[in-house]
Amino acid sequence: MAFRRLLRGMRLPLLLAAQALLVTCATAQNGPVVATGAMRNTMFNGQLAGLVRLDSLCTPGTYGLGPVEYLRGELLLWDGHPYRATAAGDSAMRVEERPDSRAPFFVHQRVTQWTEVTLPDSVTDLPALDAFLTARFGSAGTPFAFTLSGTFQGIDLHLVDVSPGRTIAGPDDAHQENKHFHLSEVTADALGFFSTKHKAVFTHHDTNIHVHAITTARDRMGHVEAFTIAPGACRLRVAR
C-alpha cells in the first residue's frame, strides 16, 4: 500500500520532467530555410521591388541575406540585426542597421542551435568551402545556414549598385555597376546558405553556397566573391 502511494507521488514529478524535456527538444529545433522570391526573377524577369521587409524577420536567432530592392546594395540579417550596405561613391560604403530595408529576393532561417564542424586545413578559400560542404552534406539534400567567423587573410566583397531606372535583362546588367572592395587581415563574420537544389533561387547557377560577410566592427559588409583564410583561423558552424 505504501509502495503504491509512493508511485502515485512520483507520477507528477516524472510527468513534469517529461514535459520539460519535450519543450526543450522543441525549442532546440531549427526552423526551415525560407526563400522569398528568386534570384532568377530579379535577374531575368524584372522583379526588382522588395517582396519582404526585414522588420518582419528581426527576431533574435534569425539569419538571412539578399540584395536591397532595385539592386541598390546588400543585406545581411545576423541574429536579428538587419544590416544594409550601400555604396558611397566608387570606393566607400555605408553600413547601417535598417529594419525598414526591403529585398526582391531573400533567404533566411530561424536558428536555435548551431553545430560546430571541424574545418579541414585544406579549406582556405571559397571554392574549397563549397566543395567541403557539398561532400559533407550534399547527399542529404536539405538546405541550411552556416557561419564562418574569425580572422580572414583577405575578403573580396561587392555591392550591387544599379542606377535608378536602369533596365535589368540579365546578370550582366545587374552587376555592371558593382562596387568592389578588398579587405586584408580582418576579423569578420560570414553568413552563408548551402543548398544543392536552389540554384538561381538563392545560390548562383555554378555554386551551392551564397555568402555575405560583415566585419566585427560592423563597418564593412557585402556579397563575398572570394576569401582566403589560414588553417585554424576561422570557426565553422552549421544550422543542422
DAWO-V545887 format. One record per pair of residues at least 24 apart in sequence whose ideal C-beta (glycine too) atoms are under 8 Angstrom apart, sorted by the first residue. I is the first residue (numbers start at 1). J is the second residue. If there is no record, write none. Layout:
i=I j=J
i=I j=J
This chain:
i=27 j=112
i=28 j=112
i=28 j=113
i=29 j=112
i=29 j=113
i=30 j=109
i=30 j=110
i=30 j=111
i=30 j=112
i=30 j=113
i=30 j=144
i=30 j=239
i=30 j=240
i=31 j=109
i=31 j=110
i=31 j=111
i=31 j=112
i=32 j=109
i=33 j=107
i=33 j=108
i=33 j=109
i=33 j=143
i=33 j=144
i=33 j=145
i=33 j=193
i=33 j=195
i=34 j=107
i=34 j=108
i=34 j=109
i=35 j=105
i=35 j=106
i=35 j=107
i=35 j=198
i=35 j=201
i=35 j=202
i=36 j=66
i=36 j=103
i=36 j=105
i=36 j=106
i=36 j=107
i=36 j=108
i=37 j=66
i=37 j=103
i=37 j=104
i=37 j=105
i=37 j=106
i=38 j=105
i=38 j=200
i=38 j=201
i=38 j=202
i=39 j=105
i=39 j=200
i=39 j=201
i=39 j=202
i=39 j=203
i=39 j=204
i=40 j=200
i=40 j=201
i=41 j=104
i=41 j=105
i=42 j=67
i=42 j=71
i=42 j=104
i=42 j=105
i=42 j=168
i=42 j=174
i=43 j=168
i=43 j=170
i=43 j=171
i=43 j=174
i=43 j=200
i=44 j=169
i=44 j=170
i=46 j=167
i=46 j=168
i=47 j=104
i=47 j=105
i=48 j=104
i=48 j=168
i=49 j=102
i=49 j=104
i=50 j=101
i=50 j=102
i=50 j=103
i=50 j=104
i=51 j=102
i=51 j=103
i=51 j=104
i=51 j=105
i=51 j=106
i=52 j=102
i=52 j=103
i=52 j=106
i=53 j=99
i=53 j=100
i=53 j=101
i=53 j=102
i=54 j=82
i=54 j=98
i=54 j=99
i=54 j=100
i=54 j=101
i=54 j=102
i=54 j=103
i=55 j=82
i=55 j=99
i=55 j=100
i=57 j=82
i=57 j=108
i=58 j=82
i=58 j=99
i=59 j=110
i=61 j=110
i=61 j=111
i=61 j=112
i=62 j=108
i=62 j=109
i=62 j=110
i=62 j=111
i=63 j=108
i=63 j=109
i=63 j=111
i=63 j=145
i=63 j=147
i=63 j=191
i=63 j=239
i=64 j=106
i=64 j=107
i=64 j=108
i=64 j=109
i=64 j=191
i=65 j=106
i=65 j=107
i=65 j=108
i=65 j=191
i=65 j=193
i=65 j=210
i=65 j=211
i=65 j=212
i=66 j=103
i=66 j=104
i=66 j=105
i=66 j=106
i=66 j=107
i=66 j=202
i=67 j=103
i=67 j=104
i=67 j=105
i=67 j=160
i=67 j=223
i=68 j=101
i=68 j=102
i=68 j=103
i=68 j=160
i=69 j=101
i=69 j=102
i=69 j=103
i=69 j=104
i=70 j=104
i=70 j=162
i=70 j=164
i=71 j=104
i=71 j=160
i=71 j=161
i=71 j=162
i=71 j=168
i=71 j=174
i=72 j=160
i=72 j=161
i=72 j=162
i=72 j=164
i=73 j=159
i=73 j=160
i=73 j=161
i=74 j=159
i=74 j=160
i=74 j=212
i=74 j=221
i=74 j=222
i=74 j=223
i=75 j=101
i=75 j=103
i=75 j=106
i=75 j=212
i=76 j=191
i=76 j=212
i=76 j=213
i=76 j=214
i=76 j=221
i=77 j=108
i=78 j=189
i=78 j=191
i=78 j=214
i=83 j=214
i=83 j=218
i=83 j=221
i=85 j=159
i=85 j=214
i=85 j=220
i=85 j=221
i=85 j=222
i=86 j=159
i=86 j=161
i=87 j=159
i=87 j=161
i=87 j=179
i=90 j=179
i=91 j=179
i=93 j=159
i=93 j=179
i=93 j=181
i=93 j=220
i=93 j=221
i=93 j=222
i=95 j=214
i=95 j=218
i=95 j=219
i=95 j=220
i=95 j=221
i=105 j=201
i=105 j=202
i=107 j=193
i=107 j=198
i=107 j=201
i=107 j=202
i=107 j=210
i=109 j=144
i=109 j=145
i=109 j=193
i=109 j=239
i=111 j=145
i=111 j=239
i=113 j=239
i=114 j=147
i=114 j=237
i=114 j=238
i=114 j=239
i=115 j=237
i=115 j=238
i=115 j=239
i=115 j=240
i=116 j=235
i=116 j=236
i=116 j=237
i=117 j=236
i=117 j=237
i=117 j=238
i=118 j=236
i=119 j=234
i=119 j=235
i=119 j=236
i=121 j=231
i=121 j=232
i=123 j=229
i=124 j=228
i=124 j=229
i=124 j=230
i=124 j=231
i=125 j=226
i=125 j=227
i=125 j=228
i=125 j=229
i=126 j=209
i=126 j=211
i=126 j=224
i=126 j=225
i=126 j=226
i=126 j=227
i=129 j=192
i=129 j=209
i=130 j=207
i=130 j=208
i=130 j=209
i=133 j=194
i=133 j=208
i=133 j=209
i=133 j=238
i=134 j=194
i=134 j=196
i=134 j=208
i=137 j=194
i=137 j=238
i=137 j=240
i=138 j=196
i=138 j=208
i=141 j=196
i=141 j=197
i=142 j=240
i=143 j=193
i=143 j=194
i=143 j=195
i=143 j=197
i=143 j=198
i=144 j=193
i=144 j=194
i=144 j=195
i=144 j=238
i=144 j=239
i=144 j=240
i=145 j=191
i=145 j=192
i=145 j=193
i=145 j=194
i=145 j=238
i=145 j=239
i=146 j=191
i=146 j=192
i=146 j=193
i=146 j=194
i=146 j=236
i=146 j=237
i=146 j=238
i=146 j=239
i=147 j=189
i=147 j=190
i=147 j=191
i=147 j=192
i=147 j=235
i=147 j=236
i=147 j=237
i=148 j=189
i=148 j=190
i=148 j=192
i=148 j=211
i=148 j=229
i=148 j=234
i=148 j=235
i=148 j=236
i=149 j=188
i=149 j=189
i=149 j=190
i=149 j=234
i=149 j=235
i=149 j=237
i=150 j=187
i=150 j=188
i=150 j=229
i=150 j=233
i=150 j=234
i=150 j=235
i=151 j=185
i=151 j=186
i=151 j=187
i=151 j=229
i=151 j=230
i=151 j=233
i=151 j=234
i=152 j=183
i=152 j=185
i=152 j=186
i=152 j=187
i=152 j=188
i=152 j=213
i=152 j=227
i=152 j=228
i=152 j=229
i=152 j=233
i=152 j=234
i=153 j=184
i=153 j=185
i=153 j=227
i=153 j=228
i=153 j=229
i=153 j=230
i=153 j=233
i=154 j=182
i=154 j=183
i=154 j=184
i=154 j=185
i=154 j=226
i=154 j=227
i=154 j=228
i=155 j=182
i=155 j=183
i=155 j=186
i=155 j=188
i=155 j=190
i=155 j=213
i=155 j=224
i=155 j=226
i=155 j=227
i=156 j=180
i=156 j=181
i=156 j=182
i=156 j=183
i=156 j=224
i=156 j=225
i=156 j=226
i=156 j=227
i=157 j=181
i=157 j=182
i=157 j=183
i=157 j=213
i=157 j=220
i=157 j=221
i=157 j=222
i=157 j=223
i=157 j=224
i=157 j=225
i=158 j=222
i=158 j=223
i=158 j=225
i=159 j=222
i=159 j=223
i=160 j=223
i=180 j=225
i=181 j=220
i=181 j=222
i=183 j=215
i=183 j=220
i=186 j=215
i=186 j=220
i=187 j=215
i=187 j=216
i=188 j=213
i=188 j=214
i=188 j=215
i=188 j=216
i=188 j=220
i=189 j=213
i=189 j=214
i=189 j=216
i=190 j=224
i=190 j=227
i=192 j=224
i=194 j=238
